[in-house]
Amino acid sequence: MVHIFPENLSSALASMEIPAKVIAGCTDFYPSLENGHVPDRIVDVSKVDEMVGITKTTPGWRIGGSTTWTKIIDYPFPPAFDGLKAAAREVGSIQIQNTGTIAGNICNASPAADGIPPLLTLDAMVEVQSADSTRLVNVEDFVLGPRKVDLGTNELVTAIWVPETRNNTTSSFLKLGSRKYLVISIAMVAVTLSISPQGLIEFLNIAVGSCSPVARRMPVLEKKLTGLRAEDLLDDIRIEVGDLTGLTPITDIRGTSEYRQSAVRELCQSTIRDAIVKSLEIT
Amino acid sequence: MSNQNEYYSGVDLGFTLNNSEVFVTNVQPAERLSESLRERLLVRDVKVGCNAGDCGACSVIIDGEIVCACLTPTLQVEGKSILTAQGIVNDTQLGRRLAGSFQKHGASQCGICTPGMVVSAYRLLKTEKDPTVEMVSDYLGGVLCRCTGYQKIIDGVLGVNGSDPETRNQISGFPTIGESARHLDGNDKVTGLMKYGDDVAPPYTLMVKVIRSPYNRAAFHFGDLDGFVEDNPEVEAILTHGDIPGINNFGIFPGFIDQPVFAVEEARFKGEAVAAIVGFPEFINSFLEEEFPITWTELPSVLEMEDAEKEGIHQVLPGRDRNVLCGGFVKRGDFQKGLQNSECVSEGEFTTSFVEHAYIEPEAGYSFMDGDQLVIQACTQSTFMDKESLQEILNLDHSQIRVVPTAVGGAFGSKLDLSVQPYLALATMKTGQPARLAYTRRESFLSTTKRHPAKLSIKVGVNDEGLIQGIHFQGKFNTGAFSSWGPAVISRVPIHATGPYFVPNYLAETKAILTNSSPSGAFRGFGVPQATAALETLLDDLAQKIGMDPLEFRIKNALDDGLPNGCGQIFESGVGIKPCLEALRPYWTEEKKRVREFNAAHKNHHLVRGVGVASGWYGCGNTALSNPSTIKAGIKSDGTVFLHQGAIDIGQGSNTVIPQIFGEALGMEKVPFELIYADTDLTPDAGKTSGSRQTFVSGNAARLCGMALKQQITRQLNVSEDSSLKIEGTIVSAAEEPNESTLDLATLPSDGDGFVFKAMETYDPPTITLDENGQGEPYAQYGYTAQLAVVEVDQKLGKVRVVRVVAAHDVGKAINPMLIEGQVHGGVVQGLGMALMEEFIPGKTDNLHDYLIPTIGDIPEINTIIVEVPDPSGPFGAKGLGEHVLIPTPPAILNGIFDATGVQIRKLPASPDRVLKALVDSENDL
């Protein structure tokens, strides 16, 4: 058994030439050990310089893959990231937020991963590197299914990129669970939007988690509401069954399929309303 | 490669631990920090409750931030600075004040979560001198507590600035009764020194790993066990049923001793033990169960009661026809006539789920040979029951076993049954070596007892004045694969299913049904919470039908002095239900008004509030069976009193309450004393901590013991028995007439124990066996309660939030009001969990992230009203309380939902999906 601690990116990528289990915050790694052996080869990316921290560049923000949720909460992002921050605050507990990382959350690929819906609404991309290549993949293309991601055995998720957002973008995130802390969601919704000076919805991104194998954007609903008067939506947001395409909620210990179907409509309404209220407060 | 450390097996590294530099060697890849701290550095204040980040008991501070040590690779902390609870409390002024504040506010009950709470609170207080409740919740939200209901922990954190640092001063004099004395054993808990089940074994002790059935029901046969031992030099022994020198069964009641230590040929539930490996830690820690030489053949199983009762289905246990384990019955008057004479009758069917005790400490213990004597140290609720069962299993006589309890990290009934003890004992007997065993969280979930799921059918009729005329109650309880405490539940429920009301015509029938599930056993209330949920929600249905106020309806029907209960038992005094209900009246009126205002202000809104009320009662002690407690005490020639107090303290506070009662009876001001806690070799049998019996039964034994000791002294002093005594140095005198008569203890001869005076007294509550109709006197004492709950229902999401609970409890005489509040808070929050979120599904919710218990963010405001209607047989009038606190909470919440929405939820838990479905269905019915 070997536990490798690369401190820079090139050595991290070099270590991946031989397949290994990648760990950082370990908040999913240890719970998964109960029914299995400790992997023979572990690459611990928690100390890789280039993978820790957040930088603002011209095309957008680069969030290192080993950046913890706490660091995301503390970073002075614009309001477009409020949803992501809200999701970060809902991850387990402060103990988990202090060590759990953004790349770990994505790579664990749980249908209930708290971080994924807000990243979908931010059109985030995953930076995937190997020793000899770098590629950028949209989050929605990267996460293929429960516990399945588009990642070669020699590759690492080195960062998450969030493209520049419009100045007036606001965002919101709501998680529905059966208790306050330390809870896996029954359903969750993330929204980013902006409102024009005329008070119309300029753009609206909505993503739903825990109601399909992978969290999904809701393009039909987005399109239906874009261009409408924002203030009207505060009173009434009509969501028909056909507006939430691609959701296949299952019945599990947290709730029935039927319940998720109906709760997610309510959550969408509340989350959109919340983002509109924030937007109107800014302007 | 540059800038890279490759750590192969066996790395040496250093870090700062509690402000000292430490160095550890041979650290393994992926070794958890919790393991390194506990086993290499003996920092055992870092508790392991789940090994998955779900409970936060292992919280430590690394470079200023809280993390779970169980989720941290030790290799990641090289060069870092780590603080644990011990370091915080020993080395910092803030930590000492925090510990003092926790003690002052009763923030620590069993204490297993306390280190995690202290660590989290310290981190918060480092940056927030004056935090809000919300901040405290956010910072402590990652640590679960199952005892306190969290309120007193919040009080402990917020009260830090007004508290003195915790000190370990010798307490001079017994706290008096009525005094909110701190837990006398609390210092070790708030400083992290207390030793629980997995904290006593030295590192590198041989470990035991139990092999368990992966199927609900399966046949099995072993492969080459001897070969397995030979092939694995780190394995010392394999244990199976063939290694059991005595009887391969344990259980509680004669005729129901049916649970094998190791299954023979057939495993009857998922998680049942079939064998165990005894080996060195490196081997056991990395061993995978599928590598054990055993072949399984899955057999058809039965999980639901209705299937188990069908003709032709297999018998879960041989000889139990149609899988009926036993039945219970109470009959008084003519229930049919009662219902016929009723103006209005309500009936309903209710279903409840398996509920897991979910204490934060999984079962654990340590065993070793002390000469020829086998010593077992484990977390338990009953040392002597453990010892008697082990004698049978091991075929040893009483002098060959000693049971010394460790501190218990939560119990609530499940640690009454044997768990780790027989495996430890057999391991030590077979190898001659000390052995240790700590269940994983999943093992604890799968293999230990649960609250019985119940299917209840109930019919209640009232006349035109709103007086109950008759009740018919039928209950089936899923008792799992073995008896455990099933017979106790089955006999207790029909006695209690009248509620604390006068019911002239009554029939209650109960049955325990065997299924291939984890055994159901004892859990706070022994079936009474389930029955109460059914009865009390139906009473609200009736009250609505006849147009009576739910509280006044209950007051009108309340049992009273001189009125017979369902068993025909009459108390001339001490029946306290009416005072409890009446104590709620002003709160009821006020909360009804507030709810109306809230709902008016939120018209057409999805949030709606309601207020519900429910009563409860509970007979203290065993049901119509002898259950004595014995307490011993003595005075040594130096003037120190030694109190041998064997009533197991599982956090509820018997180590404090029993001395308070004893001290009051002894009547010696400021006498120095020491507690000698439970140990089957040192302390007499104070019975089990169960049935809300310790304050009542052991309390009475303590009172008798104190009186007997005092009588010996007053006789020698030749003063009246009523005189209060005074001690100065070794000189004892009567307080009122100090110069009249004195006694120098130093001049008296001492016995083998070193005592100059000694007393030992026993109390057994008087009961009368029930006749064929369940008539008799099953308990010498009952305690009473009524609670109201204000709830808020989100009608769009089906989520229920409990805003406030007002809990009135008749405790007879409040021995320690702070501990009473602690019981109430903890019971209410457990009841809230049972009402809204807790459901054990075998094979599905066997961890603390799928099985949800309330967190610090889910608790209501709780007002405790202490009612004192003295009980003629209680010590100084005191009554039991431990179980009463949970009983009315679920129905009070359900009735709140009913009040808010007009919908009755009849399946527990009232999870968001069930509540929403009920709301939608009721709308569709309109």
HADDOCK unambig.tbl for C-alpha pairs under 7 A between the chains (distance, minus, plus):
assign (segid A and resid 1 and name CA) (segid B and resid 8 and name CA) 6.00 0.50 0.50
assign (segid A and resid 1 and name CA) (segid B and resid 9 and name CA) 6.03 0.50 0.50
assign (segid A and resid 1 and name CA) (segid B and resid 29 and name CA) 6.82 0.50 0.50
assign (segid A and resid 2 and name CA) (segid B and resid 6 and name CA) 6.82 0.50 0.50
assign (segid A and resid 2 and name CA) (segid B and resid 7 and name CA) 5.67 0.50 0.50
assign (segid A and resid 2 and name CA) (segid B and resid 8 and name CA) 4.37 0.50 0.50
assign (segid A and resid 2 and name CA) (segid B and resid 9 and name CA) 6.42 0.50 0.50
assign (segid A and resid 2 and name CA) (segid B and resid 29 and name CA) 6.30 0.50 0.50
assign (segid A and resid 3 and name CA) (segid B and resid 6 and name CA) 6.02 0.50 0.50
assign (segid A and resid 3 and name CA) (segid B and resid 7 and name CA) 5.01 0.50 0.50
assign (segid A and resid 3 and name CA) (segid B and resid 8 and name CA) 6.16 0.50 0.50
assign (segid A and resid 3 and name CA) (segid B and resid 29 and name CA) 5.29 0.50 0.50
assign (segid A and resid 4 and name CA) (segid B and resid 5 and name CA) 5.91 0.50 0.50
assign (segid A and resid 4 and name CA) (segid B and resid 6 and name CA) 4.38 0.50 0.50
assign (segid A and resid 4 and name CA) (segid B and resid 7 and name CA) 5.88 0.50 0.50
assign (segid A and resid 5 and name CA) (segid B and resid 4 and name CA) 5.72 0.50 0.50
assign (segid A and resid 5 and name CA) (segid B and resid 5 and name CA) 4.99 0.50 0.50
assign (segid A and resid 5 and name CA) (segid B and resid 6 and name CA) 6.06 0.50 0.50
assign (segid A and resid 6 and name CA) (segid B and resid 3 and name CA) 6.35 0.50 0.50
assign (segid A and resid 6 and name CA) (segid B and resid 4 and name CA) 4.35 0.50 0.50
assign (segid A and resid 6 and name CA) (segid B and resid 5 and name CA) 6.26 0.50 0.50
assign (segid A and resid 7 and name CA) (segid B and resid 3 and name CA) 5.42 0.50 0.50
assign (segid A and resid 7 and name CA) (segid B and resid 4 and name CA) 5.68 0.50 0.50
assign (segid A and resid 8 and name CA) (segid B and resid 3 and name CA) 6.51 0.50 0.50
assign (segid A and resid 11 and name CA) (segid B and resid 1 and name CA) 6.32 0.50 0.50
assign (segid A and resid 11 and name CA) (segid B and resid 2 and name CA) 6.91 0.50 0.50
assign (segid A and resid 11 and name CA) (segid B and resid 4 and name CA) 6.66 0.50 0.50
assign (segid A and resid 26 and name CA) (segid B and resid 71 and name CA) 5.82 0.50 0.50
assign (segid A and resid 26 and name CA) (segid B and resid 72 and name CA) 6.72 0.50 0.50
assign (segid A and resid 27 and name CA) (segid B and resid 71 and name CA) 5.79 0.50 0.50
assign (segid A and resid 30 and name CA) (segid B and resid 52 and name CA) 6.49 0.50 0.50
assign (segid A and resid 30 and name CA) (segid B and resid 71 and name CA) 5.97 0.50 0.50
assign (segid A and resid 31 and name CA) (segid B and resid 51 and name CA) 6.95 0.50 0.50
assign (segid A and resid 31 and name CA) (segid B and resid 52 and name CA) 4.78 0.50 0.50
assign (segid A and resid 36 and name CA) (segid B and resid 288 and name CA) 6.89 0.50 0.50
assign (segid A and resid 37 and name CA) (segid B and resid 286 and name CA) 6.77 0.50 0.50
assign (segid A and resid 93 and name CA) (segid B and resid 141 and name CA) 6.29 0.50 0.50
assign (segid A and resid 93 and name CA) (segid B and resid 142 and name CA) 4.64 0.50 0.50
assign (segid A and resid 94 and name CA) (segid B and resid 139 and name CA) 6.57 0.50 0.50
assign (segid A and resid 94 and name CA) (segid B and resid 142 and name CA) 6.45 0.50 0.50
assign (segid A and resid 95 and name CA) (segid B and resid 66 and name CA) 5.41 0.50 0.50
assign (segid A and resid 95 and name CA) (segid B and resid 67 and name CA) 4.23 0.50 0.50
assign (segid A and resid 95 and name CA) (segid B and resid 68 and name CA) 5.90 0.50 0.50
assign (segid A and resid 95 and name CA) (segid B and resid 142 and name CA) 6.55 0.50 0.50
assign (segid A and resid 96 and name CA) (segid B and resid 67 and name CA) 6.75 0.50 0.50
assign (segid A and resid 98 and name CA) (segid B and resid 67 and name CA) 6.49 0.50 0.50
assign (segid A and resid 178 and name CA) (segid B and resid 837 and name CA) 6.70 0.50 0.50
assign (segid A and resid 179 and name CA) (segid B and resid 854 and name CA) 6.66 0.50 0.50
assign (segid A and resid 179 and name CA) (segid B and resid 858 and name CA) 6.35 0.50 0.50
assign (segid A and resid 180 and name CA) (segid B and resid 855 and name CA) 6.63 0.50 0.50
assign (segid A and resid 180 and name CA) (segid B and resid 857 and name CA) 5.23 0.50 0.50
assign (segid A and resid 180 and name CA) (segid B and resid 858 and name CA) 5.95 0.50 0.50
assign (segid A and resid 181 and name CA) (segid B and resid 141 and name CA) 5.75 0.50 0.50
assign (segid A and resid 181 and name CA) (segid B and resid 142 and name CA) 6.83 0.50 0.50
assign (segid A and resid 181 and name CA) (segid B and resid 855 and name CA) 6.27 0.50 0.50
assign (segid A and resid 181 and name CA) (segid B and resid 857 and name CA) 6.58 0.50 0.50
assign (segid A and resid 182 and name CA) (segid B and resid 54 and name CA) 6.74 0.50 0.50
assign (segid A and resid 182 and name CA) (segid B and resid 142 and name CA) 6.50 0.50 0.50
assign (segid A and resid 183 and name CA) (segid B and resid 849 and name CA) 6.69 0.50 0.50
assign (segid A and resid 255 and name CA) (segid B and resid 913 and name CA) 5.62 0.50 0.50
assign (segid A and resid 256 and name CA) (segid B and resid 913 and name CA) 6.46 0.50 0.50
assign (segid A and resid 259 and name CA) (segid B and resid 913 and name CA) 5.36 0.50 0.50
assign (segid A and resid 263 and name CA) (segid B and resid 797 and name CA) 5.60 0.50 0.50
assign (segid A and resid 266 and name CA) (segid B and resid 796 and name CA) 6.65 0.50 0.50
